[in-house]
Amino acid sequence: MMPTPRAAIVTAGAALLAIPFGGLVGAGAVILVLVLTVVDALGVREVPVVAGEIPQHLARGYESTIEYTVETDNRFRLRQPGTPDITINPQGPTSSTRFTLVATRRGAHQLPSVVVRLFGRWGLGAWTHQPRGRSDITVFPDVVMARRIAYAVARGSLRQGERITRRIGLGTAFDSVREYVPGDDFRHINWRAMLRTGQPMTNVFNFEQDRNVLCLIDQGRLMGGDLGGKTRLDAAIDAAVAVGYVADTIGDRVGFMTFDQSLTHHLAPRRRGGEALVRGLHALEPTSNNTRFDEPLQIAIRAKRSFVLIFTDLLDAAASEALLRAVPLLTRHHSVAVVSSIDPELEDATLATPATTFDAFVSVAAHEALNQQLEVVEQLKNLGAQPIVLRAEDLPTACVRHYLDLKDRARV
């Protein structure tokens, strides 16, 4: 129960009556206002029924909406408290019944109850209610982008900016012949069919299915580095999920391993493993431990022939030594890609003109770090692995494109 600003104004006016009419009249007026305020507040003390469905699942970085309905004839204001990792708009008490949520961190979260402030009939008193309990919300990686990419693959196209690159005709298993569409691979034109029909015709090939895809995801301390709203680990998981969804789409098996100084989780490749990958990785957090590649790489070396993606940070040359030692053993039996995200601040520091001595030191350090990364990248290429080093937002599409290219060349 609480008085409203109107009650405060009326109480002040009542107190001023003491000037012309005396203190007794003023005190009586104030007491009357206070009594009316209490009565007004007691009239809205019952908890109202508030309906509205809070989404149980969110994708990190994407907006979702809550729409409430409040069963009351009284004036009210709503406030939806957020959490440190879920931003709510509008913030603060509002007459609006519609709120938007944006989650910035994966994992399990609890959203507090909406707060309803009911105002009495005279507008003097109000009562604040929390009519609902906490709501459990699970925040997943960027499954929205992953599903878009998988859908593009399923419909035979993969969008890159405004240009669509046709993927029909990839693979090695012949399926059918159809009319040529601009963007199809010239290597698959069926000249005999074209002579018979008088129309350009192309062969359609299906991807070979039932191959293994294995994602090795580093969750050591360096993967907690910030990339402007997301961590390196977020970027790695987003790319891994995109590959997992595409593997489901084209009939391959997908699994994953996570590790820091030791193996922390292992899911063997399986059919329809994309959703299992999302469930297994959605709450994964960077640790404070240094990374050791020995255990997961030994398991990967002994695994059935696979497309192995290693998601890690290549800025630390010392940590990359163990990876460089194991890559030749991996590439004997597997197609290997090493995926790492570029730090945009580091990249910008190498391009900016230093204005101060401190800026010059930062620029030199940034150049040295990127040069070390380039050295590791070149060594990986020489050892037979494919480095994929890009900005975080470009990694999912790049990883999928490399995966599809390997399928096209029957390397997986």
N, C-alpha and C positions, 0 to 999 in steps of 0.2 A: 504494500500500500504506500502511495506517495502522493503529495500534492502536485498539481500542475502549475505551470507559469501563470495561468489565469487565477488560480487560488492565491498565489503570492501577490498579484496585483490587487485583487479584491481585498485581501487582508491588509495591505498597505493603505488602501482607500478607507477601510473601516477604522484603522488606527488614526487617520487624519480627522475623523469625526470628533476626536477628543478636543480639537482646537476650538471649534465654535460651540460645542455642546457639553464639554467637560469630560474628565477622565472616565467617569462611570459609564457614560454612553459609549465612549470609544472602546473601553474594555469589553462591554457587552456585545458590541458589533463584531469585534475580533473573535470572541468566543463563538458567536453565531456562525461566522464564516468557517471556523475550524470544525464545528459540528457538522455543517453542511458538507464540508470537504470529506469528512470521515464517512458520512452517509452515502455520499456520491461514490466513493471508492468501494464501499462494501457492496454496492449494487453490481459491481463487475468483478467480484472476487471469485466467481465460479470459473473453472478452467474451460476455455472454449475448445471446441473441436476444430482441429487444424488438419486438413487433408492435403496431401501432396507427396508425390513419389520421388524420393532421392535416388539418383542412379547408384547402383551398387558397384559398377565398374566404370572406370575412366581410363582414357589413354593420356599419358603424360604430355602436357603441352596443348591439349585440345579443350575447347570450351564445351561445357554441358550446362543444362538449364534445369532449375527447380521452379515449379509453379505451385504456389500454395493457395488454398481457399480457406477462409476463416468463417465459421458459422456463428455470426453474431450480428445484432442490430446496432451495436455501439461503434463509435469511431475507434480505430486501432492503428497502431504502427508496428511494423515488423523489423526485426534485426536477425540476420543469419550469421552467427559467429563462424569464423574460419579457423584454420590451423596454420602453423608456420609453413606447411607445404601445400595448402589448398587456399587459393585466393578467391575471395567472394566479392562480387559486385552486384548492386551497390553496397557500400560499407556504411555502417551506422544505421540508426532507425530510419525507416522509410515507409511511405504509404503504399509503395509498390509491393505486389505479391510475387514478383518474378525476380529470381536471382540467377546469376551465372557463376559457375565454378570452373577454375582452371587449376589442375594439379601440376606441381613442378617436380615432384619426387615420386619415384615408383614405390610400390609396397603397400602394406595395409595401414589404413588410417581410420580415425574415428571423427566424425563430424558432430559437433555439439548440437543440441536441440535448437530449433528456431525459437526466438524470444518474442512474445506477443505482449504488447502493452495496450490494455483496454482502457478507454477513457469513459468516465461516468456521464450521466445524462446532462449534467450542468457544466461539465468540463472542468470541475474543481478537483476531483480526485481521479486517480488512476491505479491500476493493479497490473503488476508484471507477472507473466506466466511463462513457464517452459513446458509446454504441453506434450512434448515428445522426448523420447530418450535419445541417446547417442546413436548415430547411424554408422555402420561399418561400410567403408569404401575401399575397394581394391584398385590401385592404380597400376596399369600395365604399361609396357613400353609403347613405342609408336606403332601400334598395330594398324592404325588407319593407313599410314603410308605403305606398310607391308602388304595389306590387302589390296591396295590400289595397284601395286607392282605385280602381285600375283594375278590379279584380274587382267591386267594388260598382257601378261604372258598367256593366260588361258584363252583370251580372245585373239591371240596371234599378233599382238603389237606391244611395243614397249615405248612409252612416251618419254621423250627427252626434250624438255622445253616445249616448243610448239611443233616440233618435228616428230613424226611417228616412224619408227624403224620397224619394218615388218619382220616378224620372227617365224612366220609360217614357212615351212620348207627346211627348217633345221632338223638335225638328228640324222640317224642312219637307217631307220626302218621305214621302207616305202609304204605310203598309205593310199594315196589317190592322185588323180590329175585334175586340176581345175584351171579356170581362166587366170591369166597373168594379171597381177595388180601392181601398179607402180610401187617400187620399194622392195619387191621380191628379189631374191638372189638370182643373178643372171646364170649362175652355174647350174641352176635347177630347171632351166627352160627345157621343155619337152618338144624338140624340133619335129619329131614325127607326128605328134598330136597336132601341132600347129599347122603342118602341111595338110592334114586331113580336114581340120575344121576351118582353116583360114583365119583363126584367131590365135594370138599369143597364148600359149598354155604353159603351165609350170607344174612340176612334180611336188607333191606334198609328202613330207617325211615326218614321222613321229619321233620324239625323243625315245631313246632306249630307257627303259624304266628299271626300277628295283636296284638302283645304285645307291651307294652310301655317301652321305655328307656328314662331316664331323666338324663341329665348331669348338675350338679351344679358346676359352675366354679368360684372360688374365684379370684378376680382381685385386692385384697388389696395390701398394700405396700410390704408385704413379698414375694408376687409372682413376684416381680421385681428382685429378687435375681439372680445373674449370675451363670450359670451352664457350663461355658466354651463355649461361642459362642451363647448361647440361654438363655432365662430367664425361671424361673419356670413356668410362664404363657405360654410361647411357648411350653414347654414340656406337660403341661396339655391340651392345645388346640390340639396338634398333636395326643395325645391319644384319646381325645374326638372325633376328626374327624374320626379316624380309627374305633371306635365303631359305629359312625353314618353311615359310608359307609357299614359296615357289617350288621347293622340293615336294611338298604335299600336292601341289597342282599338277606336276608332271610325273608323279608316281614314284619318286625316289624316297629312300629312308633317310631320316635326319636324327642326329643325336648331338650331345654336347658334353664338354667337361669344363669345369671352372676350377681355378687354382690360384694360390698365392705362393707361399713357400712350400705348400703341399697340395695335393688334390683335395678339393672341398666338395665336389659333386660330380657324378658321372651318370649320364643317361645314354645307354647304348643306342645306336641308330635303329629306328623303327619306322614303320609306315604311319602316316598321319602324325608324324612327330612334331609338326610345327606348333600345334596347340600345347603339347607337352613341354616344348621348349619355352613357350611364353610363360606357362605356369611355373616352370622351374627357375626362370630367370627374373621374374617380375620384382622380387624382393631382394635381389642380389645387391650387395653394397661393397664399395672398396674397403679393404682392410688396411691396417697400418704396417703390414708385413712386406718385406722385400719379395720379389718374384723369383721363383726357381722353376725352371721348365722341365727338370729331369723326369719327374714321375708322369705327368700327362703325356710328354713326348714319347716315353718308353711304351706307354699303353697304345698310343697312336701308331707307333712303328709296327707293333704286333697285330694291328687291326687289319681286317679285310680291306682290299683296295678301295680307297675313298677319295673324295675331294675334301681336303683338310684346310680349314680356314683358321688361322691363328690370329686372334685379336689381342694386340698388346701395344705397348708404347715403345717406339724405337729411338726416343731421344737419349736414353741412357745406354751408352755404348757398352759399359761393363755388364749390364743386365742382358744385353743382346748376345754376348759371347756364347752363352750356353745354347741359345737358339741357333746361332750360326753353326755350332758344332753338330747339332742334331738334324739340321735341314738336309744334308746329303743323305742321311739314312732314311729320312721321310720320303724324299723325292725318288728313291729307288722303286717304291711301290705305290706312291700316292701322287696325285696332283695337289700342289701346295700353294696357298696364297697367304701372305702375311699382311694383315690389315691394321693400319694405324691412322689416327686422326691428326691433322695439322692444327696446331694452336694458332688461331687467328691473330691473337695479340703478338705472338712471337713473329709471325709472318709480317705483320704491320710494322713491327719494330725494325725489321731489316729494310723496309721500304721508306720509312720516314727520315727526313733530314734532321739530324740532331741539332737542337737549339741550345742545349747546355752541355756541360761536361758530363753530368749524370746521364743525359740522353745518349751521349756518345758511348759511354760504358755499356748501357743497355743494348745499344745497337751491335756493339762488338760481341757481347755475350750471346745475343740472338743469332748472329751469323755463325758463331762457333757451334752452337747447339744444332742449327739446321745443317751445317756442313757435316757434323757427326752423323746426323740422321741420313743424309745423302750417301755417306760412305757405307753405312749398314745396308741401305737400299741396293746399292751397286753390288755389294757382296752377296745379298740374297739372290739377285738376278743371276750372278755367276754360278750360284749353287743350284740353280734350277727352280727356284721358287718365284712366284709372281707377287711383287710388292704392290699393295694398293694403299697409297698414302694420299689422302685428300681431306678436304674440310668435312666436318661431321655430317652436314646435310647431304653431301654427295656420296657418302659411303654405301648406303643401302642399294642404290641403283647400280653403282660401279661393281659391287660384289655380285649382284645378280647377273649383270652383263657378262662378267668373267665366267661365272658358272654356266651360263647358256652357251658361251663360246666353247667351253670345254665339252659340253654335251654335243655341240655341233661337230666338233672334231673327234668325237668318240674317245675323249680322254678321261671320261668318268663313266 
